[in-house]
Structures are given as structure tokens and as C-alpha cells.
């Protein structure tokens, strides 16, 4: 009963994720220093973390943070957009920056709605894109 209660509250998953992160930390060879996190890797990891957290992949996000040496506190989205020279429209702000980047390159940098573009590419109904996974009509 306790396990079911913890699962329903989402606490059990969080505990498992924290244990995984701690296991990675314990197994990480501290005698061999980790290479410094480059500016590019910091930005890439942050884009991935934003995507993972948006899609409720909390466990993957916690492991990424532990393994990569990424700061625990996420970078500010506006700072990230500025560093990557991304100009967001109103629709783009509702989804992770990574969606806009993928959309941009899939369509050769042509202007257009990120939501319309991604809906076509990912074969999601237009109204589902930009919604959190629990709100989407899963098929």
C-alpha cells in the first residue's frame, strides 16, 4: 500500500531517480578529474534538460545533470535564447527551444510557425503541439 501511495504521488519515481544519480556519483572515478564543461556543452546540455523536463522526463534529466556536471540550477531561458541568437515568437515560448531549433533546420531557415512546422514533421495534430504530454491526445 505504501509503495502504491508513493507511486501515485510521484515520490517513488523521484526517489529512484535520486538513487540513480547518487549511484552515478559514487561510481564516478573522482581520481580522474572530469574535463571542464565547455560553453558549447553547457548550452547543449541545457537545451536537452529543458526538453527533458518539459516532457516530464525527470529521471533522465536528473541523471544528465549528475553525469555531465551541469549546474543544478537551470540556466535562464532568456539567457539561453540570447546566447544562441534565437528570436522567439509568442508560439515558440510555449515549447522548449530545441523544438524551434529543429524546426528551423528542417525547413532550411524559412520563416513560419514553429507549431505548424513541427505538427507536420512529427505528425501530431496541430492542436497537440505545445501541450504537455499528459494533455496531448495519445495515439
Phi and psi in radians as a Rosetta constraint file:
Dihedral C 1 N 2 CA 2 C 2 CIRCULARHARMONIC -1.101 0.35
Dihedral N 2 CA 2 C 2 N 3 CIRCULARHARMONIC -0.763 0.35
Dihedral C 2 N 3 CA 3 C 3 CIRCULARHARMONIC -1.050 0.35
Dihedral N 3 CA 3 C 3 N 4 CIRCULARHARMONIC -0.790 0.35
Dihedral C 3 N 4 CA 4 C 4 CIRCULARHARMONIC -1.073 0.35
Dihedral N 4 CA 4 C 4 N 5 CIRCULARHARMONIC -0.712 0.35
Dihedral C 4 N 5 CA 5 C 5 CIRCULARHARMONIC -1.120 0.35
Dihedral N 5 CA 5 C 5 N 6 CIRCULARHARMONIC -0.781 0.35
Dihedral C 5 N 6 CA 6 C 6 CIRCULARHARMONIC -1.129 0.35
Dihedral N 6 CA 6 C 6 N 7 CIRCULARHARMONIC -0.658 0.35
Dihedral C 6 N 7 CA 7 C 7 CIRCULARHARMONIC -1.129 0.35
Dihedral N 7 CA 7 C 7 N 8 CIRCULARHARMONIC -0.774 0.35
Dihedral C 7 N 8 CA 8 C 8 CIRCULARHARMONIC -1.079 0.35
Dihedral N 8 CA 8 C 8 N 9 CIRCULARHARMONIC -0.622 0.35
Dihedral C 8 N 9 CA 9 C 9 CIRCULARHARMONIC -1.408 0.35
Dihedral N 9 CA 9 C 9 N 10 CIRCULARHARMONIC -0.194 0.35
Dihedral C 9 N 10 CA 10 C 10 CIRCULARHARMONIC 1.460 0.35
Dihedral N 10 CA 10 C 10 N 11 CIRCULARHARMONIC 0.009 0.35
Dihedral C 10 N 11 CA 11 C 11 CIRCULARHARMONIC -1.262 0.35
Dihedral N 11 CA 11 C 11 N 12 CIRCULARHARMONIC -0.628 0.35
Dihedral C 11 N 12 CA 12 C 12 CIRCULARHARMONIC -1.102 0.35
Dihedral N 12 CA 12 C 12 N 13 CIRCULARHARMONIC -0.745 0.35
Dihedral C 12 N 13 CA 13 C 13 CIRCULARHARMONIC -1.078 0.35
Dihedral N 13 CA 13 C 13 N 14 CIRCULARHARMONIC -0.708 0.35
Dihedral C 13 N 14 CA 14 C 14 CIRCULARHARMONIC -1.139 0.35
Dihedral N 14 CA 14 C 14 N 15 CIRCULARHARMONIC -0.696 0.35
Dihedral C 14 N 15 CA 15 C 15 CIRCULARHARMONIC -1.129 0.35
Dihedral N 15 CA 15 C 15 N 16 CIRCULARHARMONIC -0.769 0.35
Dihedral C 15 N 16 CA 16 C 16 CIRCULARHARMONIC -1.075 0.35
Dihedral N 16 CA 16 C 16 N 17 CIRCULARHARMONIC -0.736 0.35
Dihedral C 16 N 17 CA 17 C 17 CIRCULARHARMONIC -1.109 0.35
Dihedral N 17 CA 17 C 17 N 18 CIRCULARHARMONIC -0.727 0.35
Dihedral C 17 N 18 CA 18 C 18 CIRCULARHARMONIC -1.150 0.35
Dihedral N 18 CA 18 C 18 N 19 CIRCULARHARMONIC -0.679 0.35
Dihedral C 18 N 19 CA 19 C 19 CIRCULARHARMONIC -1.105 0.35
Dihedral N 19 CA 19 C 19 N 20 CIRCULARHARMONIC -0.764 0.35
Dihedral C 19 N 20 CA 20 C 20 CIRCULARHARMONIC -1.040 0.35
Dihedral N 20 CA 20 C 20 N 21 CIRCULARHARMONIC -0.783 0.35
Dihedral C 20 N 21 CA 21 C 21 CIRCULARHARMONIC -1.081 0.35
Dihedral N 21 CA 21 C 21 N 22 CIRCULARHARMONIC -0.728 0.35
Dihedral C 21 N 22 CA 22 C 22 CIRCULARHARMONIC -1.180 0.35
Dihedral N 22 CA 22 C 22 N 23 CIRCULARHARMONIC -0.631 0.35
Dihedral C 22 N 23 CA 23 C 23 CIRCULARHARMONIC -1.106 0.35
Dihedral N 23 CA 23 C 23 N 24 CIRCULARHARMONIC -0.771 0.35
Dihedral C 23 N 24 CA 24 C 24 CIRCULARHARMONIC -1.033 0.35
Dihedral N 24 CA 24 C 24 N 25 CIRCULARHARMONIC -0.748 0.35
Dihedral C 24 N 25 CA 25 C 25 CIRCULARHARMONIC -1.100 0.35
Dihedral N 25 CA 25 C 25 N 26 CIRCULARHARMONIC -0.716 0.35
Dihedral C 25 N 26 CA 26 C 26 CIRCULARHARMONIC -1.202 0.35
Dihedral N 26 CA 26 C 26 N 27 CIRCULARHARMONIC -0.653 0.35
Dihedral C 26 N 27 CA 27 C 27 CIRCULARHARMONIC -1.380 0.35
Dihedral N 27 CA 27 C 27 N 28 CIRCULARHARMONIC -0.346 0.35
Dihedral C 27 N 28 CA 28 C 28 CIRCULARHARMONIC -1.115 0.35
Dihedral N 28 CA 28 C 28 N 29 CIRCULARHARMONIC 2.183 0.35
Dihedral C 28 N 29 CA 29 C 29 CIRCULARHARMONIC -1.264 0.35
Dihedral N 29 CA 29 C 29 N 30 CIRCULARHARMONIC 1.796 0.35
Dihedral C 29 N 30 CA 30 C 30 CIRCULARHARMONIC -1.282 0.35
Dihedral N 30 CA 30 C 30 N 31 CIRCULARHARMONIC -0.333 0.35
Dihedral C 30 N 31 CA 31 C 31 CIRCULARHARMONIC -1.256 0.35
Dihedral N 31 CA 31 C 31 N 32 CIRCULARHARMONIC -0.414 0.35
Dihedral C 31 N 32 CA 32 C 32 CIRCULARHARMONIC -1.794 0.35
Dihedral N 32 CA 32 C 32 N 33 CIRCULARHARMONIC 1.855 0.35
Dihedral C 32 N 33 CA 33 C 33 CIRCULARHARMONIC -1.101 0.35
Dihedral N 33 CA 33 C 33 N 34 CIRCULARHARMONIC 2.451 0.35
Dihedral C 33 N 34 CA 34 C 34 CIRCULARHARMONIC -1.250 0.35
Dihedral N 34 CA 34 C 34 N 35 CIRCULARHARMONIC 2.430 0.35
Dihedral C 34 N 35 CA 35 C 35 CIRCULARHARMONIC -1.096 0.35
Dihedral N 35 CA 35 C 35 N 36 CIRCULARHARMONIC 2.601 0.35
Dihedral C 35 N 36 CA 36 C 36 CIRCULARHARMONIC -1.048 0.35
Dihedral N 36 CA 36 C 36 N 37 CIRCULARHARMONIC 2.513 0.35
Dihedral C 36 N 37 CA 37 C 37 CIRCULARHARMONIC -1.292 0.35
Dihedral N 37 CA 37 C 37 N 38 CIRCULARHARMONIC 1.999 0.35
Dihedral C 37 N 38 CA 38 C 38 CIRCULARHARMONIC -1.225 0.35
Dihedral N 38 CA 38 C 38 N 39 CIRCULARHARMONIC 2.828 0.35
Dihedral C 38 N 39 CA 39 C 39 CIRCULARHARMONIC -1.028 0.35
Dihedral N 39 CA 39 C 39 N 40 CIRCULARHARMONIC -0.744 0.35
Dihedral C 39 N 40 CA 40 C 40 CIRCULARHARMONIC -1.131 0.35
Dihedral N 40 CA 40 C 40 N 41 CIRCULARHARMONIC -0.772 0.35
Dihedral C 40 N 41 CA 41 C 41 CIRCULARHARMONIC -1.133 0.35
Dihedral N 41 CA 41 C 41 N 42 CIRCULARHARMONIC -0.645 0.35
Dihedral C 41 N 42 CA 42 C 42 CIRCULARHARMONIC -1.037 0.35
Dihedral N 42 CA 42 C 42 N 43 CIRCULARHARMONIC -0.806 0.35
Dihedral C 42 N 43 CA 43 C 43 CIRCULARHARMONIC -1.165 0.35
Dihedral N 43 CA 43 C 43 N 44 CIRCULARHARMONIC -0.775 0.35
Dihedral C 43 N 44 CA 44 C 44 CIRCULARHARMONIC -1.081 0.35
Dihedral N 44 CA 44 C 44 N 45 CIRCULARHARMONIC -0.823 0.35
Dihedral C 44 N 45 CA 45 C 45 CIRCULARHARMONIC -1.046 0.35
Dihedral N 45 CA 45 C 45 N 46 CIRCULARHARMONIC -0.650 0.35
Dihedral C 45 N 46 CA 46 C 46 CIRCULARHARMONIC -1.192 0.35
Dihedral N 46 CA 46 C 46 N 47 CIRCULARHARMONIC -0.687 0.35
Dihedral C 46 N 47 CA 47 C 47 CIRCULARHARMONIC -1.075 0.35
Dihedral N 47 CA 47 C 47 N 48 CIRCULARHARMONIC -0.734 0.35
Dihedral C 47 N 48 CA 48 C 48 CIRCULARHARMONIC -1.172 0.35
Dihedral N 48 CA 48 C 48 N 49 CIRCULARHARMONIC -0.741 0.35
Dihedral C 48 N 49 CA 49 C 49 CIRCULARHARMONIC -1.082 0.35
Dihedral N 49 CA 49 C 49 N 50 CIRCULARHARMONIC -0.755 0.35
Dihedral C 49 N 50 CA 50 C 50 CIRCULARHARMONIC -1.041 0.35
Dihedral N 50 CA 50 C 50 N 51 CIRCULARHARMONIC -0.768 0.35
Dihedral C 50 N 51 CA 51 C 51 CIRCULARHARMONIC -1.084 0.35
Dihedral N 51 CA 51 C 51 N 52 CIRCULARHARMONIC -0.823 0.35
Dihedral C 51 N 52 CA 52 C 52 CIRCULARHARMONIC -1.078 0.35
Dihedral N 52 CA 52 C 52 N 53 CIRCULARHARMONIC -0.782 0.35
Dihedral C 52 N 53 CA 53 C 53 CIRCULARHARMONIC -1.211 0.35
Dihedral N 53 CA 53 C 53 N 54 CIRCULARHARMONIC -0.639 0.35
Dihedral C 53 N 54 CA 54 C 54 CIRCULARHARMONIC -1.050 0.35
Dihedral N 54 CA 54 C 54 N 55 CIRCULARHARMONIC -0.706 0.35
Dihedral C 54 N 55 CA 55 C 55 CIRCULARHARMONIC -1.565 0.35
Dihedral N 55 CA 55 C 55 N 56 CIRCULARHARMONIC 0.213 0.35
Dihedral C 55 N 56 CA 56 C 56 CIRCULARHARMONIC 1.115 0.35
Dihedral N 56 CA 56 C 56 N 57 CIRCULARHARMONIC 0.553 0.35
Dihedral C 56 N 57 CA 57 C 57 CIRCULARHARMONIC -1.622 0.35
Dihedral N 57 CA 57 C 57 N 58 CIRCULARHARMONIC 1.083 0.35
Dihedral C 57 N 58 CA 58 C 58 CIRCULARHARMONIC -1.113 0.35
Dihedral N 58 CA 58 C 58 N 59 CIRCULARHARMONIC -0.628 0.35
Dihedral C 58 N 59 CA 59 C 59 CIRCULARHARMONIC -1.193 0.35
Dihedral N 59 CA 59 C 59 N 60 CIRCULARHARMONIC -0.796 0.35
Dihedral C 59 N 60 CA 60 C 60 CIRCULARHARMONIC -1.078 0.35
Dihedral N 60 CA 60 C 60 N 61 CIRCULARHARMONIC -0.673 0.35
Dihedral C 60 N 61 CA 61 C 61 CIRCULARHARMONIC -1.122 0.35
Dihedral N 61 CA 61 C 61 N 62 CIRCULARHARMONIC -0.742 0.35
Dihedral C 61 N 62 CA 62 C 62 CIRCULARHARMONIC -1.176 0.35
Dihedral N 62 CA 62 C 62 N 63 CIRCULARHARMONIC -0.629 0.35
Dihedral C 62 N 63 CA 63 C 63 CIRCULARHARMONIC -1.212 0.35
Dihedral N 63 CA 63 C 63 N 64 CIRCULARHARMONIC -0.734 0.35
Dihedral C 63 N 64 CA 64 C 64 CIRCULARHARMONIC -0.983 0.35
Dihedral N 64 CA 64 C 64 N 65 CIRCULARHARMONIC -0.826 0.35
Dihedral C 64 N 65 CA 65 C 65 CIRCULARHARMONIC -1.077 0.35
Dihedral N 65 CA 65 C 65 N 66 CIRCULARHARMONIC -0.767 0.35
Dihedral C 65 N 66 CA 66 C 66 CIRCULARHARMONIC -1.171 0.35
Dihedral N 66 CA 66 C 66 N 67 CIRCULARHARMONIC -0.777 0.35
Dihedral C 66 N 67 CA 67 C 67 CIRCULARHARMONIC -1.293 0.35
Dihedral N 67 CA 67 C 67 N 68 CIRCULARHARMONIC -0.624 0.35
Dihedral C 67 N 68 CA 68 C 68 CIRCULARHARMONIC -1.481 0.35
Dihedral N 68 CA 68 C 68 N 69 CIRCULARHARMONIC -0.352 0.35
Dihedral C 68 N 69 CA 69 C 69 CIRCULARHARMONIC 1.420 0.35
Dihedral N 69 CA 69 C 69 N 70 CIRCULARHARMONIC 0.226 0.35
Dihedral C 69 N 70 CA 70 C 70 CIRCULARHARMONIC -1.057 0.35
Dihedral N 70 CA 70 C 70 N 71 CIRCULARHARMONIC 2.468 0.35
Dihedral C 70 N 71 CA 71 C 71 CIRCULARHARMONIC -1.004 0.35
Dihedral N 71 CA 71 C 71 N 72 CIRCULARHARMONIC 2.522 0.35
Dihedral C 71 N 72 CA 72 C 72 CIRCULARHARMONIC -1.072 0.35
Dihedral N 72 CA 72 C 72 N 73 CIRCULARHARMONIC -0.658 0.35
Dihedral C 72 N 73 CA 73 C 73 CIRCULARHARMONIC -1.488 0.35
Dihedral N 73 CA 73 C 73 N 74 CIRCULARHARMONIC 2.133 0.35
Dihedral C 73 N 74 CA 74 C 74 CIRCULARHARMONIC -1.077 0.35
Dihedral N 74 CA 74 C 74 N 75 CIRCULARHARMONIC 2.634 0.35
Dihedral C 74 N 75 CA 75 C 75 CIRCULARHARMONIC -1.199 0.35
Dihedral N 75 CA 75 C 75 N 76 CIRCULARHARMONIC 2.624 0.35
Dihedral C 75 N 76 CA 76 C 76 CIRCULARHARMONIC -1.138 0.35
Dihedral N 76 CA 76 C 76 N 77 CIRCULARHARMONIC 2.345 0.35
Dihedral C 76 N 77 CA 77 C 77 CIRCULARHARMONIC -1.038 0.35
Dihedral N 77 CA 77 C 77 N 78 CIRCULARHARMONIC -0.717 0.35
Dihedral C 77 N 78 CA 78 C 78 CIRCULARHARMONIC -1.100 0.35
Dihedral N 78 CA 78 C 78 N 79 CIRCULARHARMONIC -0.690 0.35
Dihedral C 78 N 79 CA 79 C 79 CIRCULARHARMONIC -1.097 0.35
Dihedral N 79 CA 79 C 79 N 80 CIRCULARHARMONIC -0.775 0.35
Dihedral C 79 N 80 CA 80 C 80 CIRCULARHARMONIC -1.085 0.35
Dihedral N 80 CA 80 C 80 N 81 CIRCULARHARMONIC -0.793 0.35
Dihedral C 80 N 81 CA 81 C 81 CIRCULARHARMONIC -1.081 0.35
Dihedral N 81 CA 81 C 81 N 82 CIRCULARHARMONIC -0.725 0.35
Dihedral C 81 N 82 CA 82 C 82 CIRCULARHARMONIC -1.137 0.35
Dihedral N 82 CA 82 C 82 N 83 CIRCULARHARMONIC -0.762 0.35
Dihedral C 82 N 83 CA 83 C 83 CIRCULARHARMONIC -1.075 0.35
Dihedral N 83 CA 83 C 83 N 84 CIRCULARHARMONIC -0.580 0.35
Dihedral C 83 N 84 CA 84 C 84 CIRCULARHARMONIC -1.669 0.35
Dihedral N 84 CA 84 C 84 N 85 CIRCULARHARMONIC 0.093 0.35
Dihedral C 84 N 85 CA 85 C 85 CIRCULARHARMONIC 0.974 0.35
Dihedral N 85 CA 85 C 85 N 86 CIRCULARHARMONIC 0.775 0.35
Dihedral C 85 N 86 CA 86 C 86 CIRCULARHARMONIC -1.758 0.35
Dihedral N 86 CA 86 C 86 N 87 CIRCULARHARMONIC 2.234 0.35
Dihedral C 86 N 87 CA 87 C 87 CIRCULARHARMONIC -1.854 0.35
Dihedral N 87 CA 87 C 87 N 88 CIRCULARHARMONIC 2.066 0.35
Dihedral C 87 N 88 CA 88 C 88 CIRCULARHARMONIC -1.693 0.35
Dihedral N 88 CA 88 C 88 N 89 CIRCULARHARMONIC 2.503 0.35
Dihedral C 88 N 89 CA 89 C 89 CIRCULARHARMONIC -1.677 0.35
Dihedral N 89 CA 89 C 89 N 90 CIRCULARHARMONIC 3.117 0.35
Dihedral C 89 N 90 CA 90 C 90 CIRCULARHARMONIC -1.063 0.35
Dihedral N 90 CA 90 C 90 N 91 CIRCULARHARMONIC -0.679 0.35
Dihedral C 90 N 91 CA 91 C 91 CIRCULARHARMONIC -1.175 0.35
Dihedral N 91 CA 91 C 91 N 92 CIRCULARHARMONIC -0.659 0.35
Dihedral C 91 N 92 CA 92 C 92 CIRCULARHARMONIC -1.156 0.35
Dihedral N 92 CA 92 C 92 N 93 CIRCULARHARMONIC -0.464 0.35
Dihedral C 92 N 93 CA 93 C 93 CIRCULARHARMONIC -1.258 0.35
Dihedral N 93 CA 93 C 93 N 94 CIRCULARHARMONIC -0.236 0.35
Dihedral C 93 N 94 CA 94 C 94 CIRCULARHARMONIC -1.550 0.35
Dihedral N 94 CA 94 C 94 N 95 CIRCULARHARMONIC -0.120 0.35
Dihedral C 94 N 95 CA 95 C 95 CIRCULARHARMONIC -2.231 0.35
Dihedral N 95 CA 95 C 95 N 96 CIRCULARHARMONIC 2.822 0.35
Dihedral C 95 N 96 CA 96 C 96 CIRCULARHARMONIC -1.036 0.35
Dihedral N 96 CA 96 C 96 N 97 CIRCULARHARMONIC 2.635 0.35
Dihedral C 96 N 97 CA 97 C 97 CIRCULARHARMONIC -1.004 0.35
Dihedral N 97 CA 97 C 97 N 98 CIRCULARHARMONIC -0.548 0.35
Dihedral C 97 N 98 CA 98 C 98 CIRCULARHARMONIC -1.053 0.35
Dihedral N 98 CA 98 C 98 N 99 CIRCULARHARMONIC -0.609 0.35
Dihedral C 98 N 99 CA 99 C 99 CIRCULARHARMONIC -1.057 0.35
Dihedral N 99 CA 99 C 99 N 100 CIRCULARHARMONIC -0.796 0.35
Dihedral C 99 N 100 CA 100 C 100 CIRCULARHARMONIC -1.138 0.35
Dihedral N 100 CA 100 C 100 N 101 CIRCULARHARMONIC -0.669 0.35
Dihedral C 100 N 101 CA 101 C 101 CIRCULARHARMONIC -1.126 0.35
Dihedral N 101 CA 101 C 101 N 102 CIRCULARHARMONIC -0.811 0.35
Dihedral C 101 N 102 CA 102 C 102 CIRCULARHARMONIC -1.084 0.35
Dihedral N 102 CA 102 C 102 N 103 CIRCULARHARMONIC -0.786 0.35
Dihedral C 102 N 103 CA 103 C 103 CIRCULARHARMONIC -1.034 0.35
Dihedral N 103 CA 103 C 103 N 104 CIRCULARHARMONIC -0.776 0.35
Dihedral C 103 N 104 CA 104 C 104 CIRCULARHARMONIC -1.000 0.35
Dihedral N 104 CA 104 C 104 N 105 CIRCULARHARMONIC -0.830 0.35
Dihedral C 104 N 105 CA 105 C 105 CIRCULARHARMONIC -1.373 0.35
Dihedral N 105 CA 105 C 105 N 106 CIRCULARHARMONIC -0.477 0.35
Dihedral C 105 N 106 CA 106 C 106 CIRCULARHARMONIC -1.161 0.35
Dihedral N 106 CA 106 C 106 N 107 CIRCULARHARMONIC -0.443 0.35
Dihedral C 106 N 107 CA 107 C 107 CIRCULARHARMONIC -2.034 0.35
Dihedral N 107 CA 107 C 107 N 108 CIRCULARHARMONIC 0.459 0.35
Dihedral C 107 N 108 CA 108 C 108 CIRCULARHARMONIC 1.048 0.35
Dihedral N 108 CA 108 C 108 N 109 CIRCULARHARMONIC 0.520 0.35
Dihedral C 108 N 109 CA 109 C 109 CIRCULARHARMONIC 1.354 0.35
Dihedral N 109 CA 109 C 109 N 110 CIRCULARHARMONIC 0.138 0.35
Dihedral C 109 N 110 CA 110 C 110 CIRCULARHARMONIC -1.215 0.35
Dihedral N 110 CA 110 C 110 N 111 CIRCULARHARMONIC 2.522 0.35
Dihedral C 110 N 111 CA 111 C 111 CIRCULARHARMONIC -1.212 0.35
Dihedral N 111 CA 111 C 111 N 112 CIRCULARHARMONIC 2.631 0.35
Dihedral C 111 N 112 CA 112 C 112 CIRCULARHARMONIC 2.819 0.35
Dihedral N 112 CA 112 C 112 N 113 CIRCULARHARMONIC 2.910 0.35
Dihedral C 112 N 113 CA 113 C 113 CIRCULARHARMONIC -1.189 0.35
Dihedral N 113 CA 113 C 113 N 114 CIRCULARHARMONIC 2.242 0.35
Dihedral C 113 N 114 CA 114 C 114 CIRCULARHARMONIC -1.042 0.35
Dihedral N 114 CA 114 C 114 N 115 CIRCULARHARMONIC -0.729 0.35
Dihedral C 114 N 115 CA 115 C 115 CIRCULARHARMONIC -1.147 0.35
Dihedral N 115 CA 115 C 115 N 116 CIRCULARHARMONIC -0.764 0.35
Dihedral C 115 N 116 CA 116 C 116 CIRCULARHARMONIC -1.113 0.35
Dihedral N 116 CA 116 C 116 N 117 CIRCULARHARMONIC -0.783 0.35
Dihedral C 116 N 117 CA 117 C 117 CIRCULARHARMONIC -1.084 0.35
Dihedral N 117 CA 117 C 117 N 118 CIRCULARHARMONIC -0.887 0.35
Dihedral C 117 N 118 CA 118 C 118 CIRCULARHARMONIC -1.171 0.35
Dihedral N 118 CA 118 C 118 N 119 CIRCULARHARMONIC -0.582 0.35
Dihedral C 118 N 119 CA 119 C 119 CIRCULARHARMONIC -1.063 0.35
Dihedral N 119 CA 119 C 119 N 120 CIRCULARHARMONIC -0.700 0.35
Dihedral C 119 N 120 CA 120 C 120 CIRCULARHARMONIC -1.212 0.35
Dihedral N 120 CA 120 C 120 N 121 CIRCULARHARMONIC -0.798 0.35
Dihedral C 120 N 121 CA 121 C 121 CIRCULARHARMONIC -1.174 0.35
Dihedral N 121 CA 121 C 121 N 122 CIRCULARHARMONIC -0.762 0.35
Dihedral C 121 N 122 CA 122 C 122 CIRCULARHARMONIC -1.567 0.35
Dihedral N 122 CA 122 C 122 N 123 CIRCULARHARMONIC -0.053 0.35
Dihedral C 122 N 123 CA 123 C 123 CIRCULARHARMONIC 1.062 0.35
Dihedral N 123 CA 123 C 123 N 124 CIRCULARHARMONIC 0.532 0.35
Dihedral C 123 N 124 CA 124 C 124 CIRCULARHARMONIC -1.617 0.35
Dihedral N 124 CA 124 C 124 N 125 CIRCULARHARMONIC 2.559 0.35
Dihedral C 124 N 125 CA 125 C 125 CIRCULARHARMONIC -1.053 0.35
Dihedral N 125 CA 125 C 125 N 126 CIRCULARHARMONIC 2.474 0.35
Dihedral C 125 N 126 CA 126 C 126 CIRCULARHARMONIC -0.903 0.35
Dihedral N 126 CA 126 C 126 N 127 CIRCULARHARMONIC -0.711 0.35
Dihedral C 126 N 127 CA 127 C 127 CIRCULARHARMONIC -1.221 0.35
Dihedral N 127 CA 127 C 127 N 128 CIRCULARHARMONIC -0.254 0.35
Dihedral C 127 N 128 CA 128 C 128 CIRCULARHARMONIC -1.468 0.35
Dihedral N 128 CA 128 C 128 N 129 CIRCULARHARMONIC -0.506 0.35
Dihedral C 128 N 129 CA 129 C 129 CIRCULARHARMONIC -1.212 0.35
Dihedral N 129 CA 129 C 129 N 130 CIRCULARHARMONIC 2.398 0.35
Dihedral C 129 N 130 CA 130 C 130 CIRCULARHARMONIC 1.602 0.35
Dihedral N 130 CA 130 C 130 N 131 CIRCULARHARMONIC -0.105 0.35
Dihedral C 130 N 131 CA 131 C 131 CIRCULARHARMONIC -1.690 0.35
Dihedral N 131 CA 131 C 131 N 132 CIRCULARHARMONIC 2.658 0.35
Dihedral C 131 N 132 CA 132 C 132 CIRCULARHARMONIC -1.200 0.35
Dihedral N 132 CA 132 C 132 N 133 CIRCULARHARMONIC 2.697 0.35
Dihedral C 132 N 133 CA 133 C 133 CIRCULARHARMONIC -0.918 0.35
Dihedral N 133 CA 133 C 133 N 134 CIRCULARHARMONIC -0.667 0.35
Dihedral C 133 N 134 CA 134 C 134 CIRCULARHARMONIC -1.168 0.35
Dihedral N 134 CA 134 C 134 N 135 CIRCULARHARMONIC -0.416 0.35
Dihedral C 134 N 135 CA 135 C 135 CIRCULARHARMONIC -1.568 0.35
Dihedral N 135 CA 135 C 135 N 136 CIRCULARHARMONIC -0.217 0.35
Dihedral C 135 N 136 CA 136 C 136 CIRCULARHARMONIC -1.397 0.35
Dihedral N 136 CA 136 C 136 N 137 CIRCULARHARMONIC 2.675 0.35
Dihedral C 136 N 137 CA 137 C 137 CIRCULARHARMONIC -1.407 0.35
Dihedral N 137 CA 137 C 137 N 138 CIRCULARHARMONIC 1.874 0.35
Dihedral C 137 N 138 CA 138 C 138 CIRCULARHARMONIC -1.400 0.35
Dihedral N 138 CA 138 C 138 N 139 CIRCULARHARMONIC 2.329 0.35
